[in-house]
């Protein structure tokens, strides 16, 4: 079986990247706005970098304005 490395960040690092609180990142996970996974035998959630980038694209005003032109 091949194990693929998925680029991911902890909730704390995700909160720093998005400039929000860690509790808000947990809220976004609960609401399905960010994808996460748990490593086997671990309790800490990891947020996928792909999910973070999609979130940023979805909620960036300049991207929406650019698409309208």
N, C-alpha and C positions, 0 to 999 in steps of 0.2 A: 504494500500500500504506500502510495506517495503522499507526503504531507506538503501542502502548499502554504507558503507564508502569506498571510493576509496583512497588509499594512493597517495597523490599528493603534488607537491611543486610549489611554486611561480616561476616566471621566474628568479627573482633575486637569489633565493636559488638554482635553477637548474644551473644557471651560475656559482655559487660558487662550486657546486659539480663537474661540468664538467671542471672547471677552464678556462672558456671562458667568453666573455662579454655578458651582457643581450641582446644586439642587435643581437649577433650571435645566441643566443637561439631563439629569435623571427624569425630570418632567417630560422633556422632549422624547426621551426613550419610551416612557410610559404611553405617550400619545402617538407613538409610531412615526415620529418625525426623523428619528435617527435609528439606524440599525446597529445592533450590538451582538456580541457573542460572549460566551463563558468558556474559558479553557477547562478541559477536564480536570476535576479535582480542585478548581479554584472558585473563589467567591466574587472576585472583582470583574466587573463588566468591562469589555473593551469595545470601543466604538470604531467602526470601520472608517478608514480615511475616505473611501469612496462615498460613504453616507454623509460625512461631514462636507465634502466638496459639493455634493448634490444639494444639501441644505443651504450652503452659502449661495450657490447659483440660483436656487429657487427664491430666496429672500433678499437678493441684492437688487436694489432699485435701478441702478445703472444698466444692468443686464436686461431688465424688462423694457426700459426706455429704448435701448439699442434695438431690441427685437421689433418694436413698434415702427421704427423708421424704415 
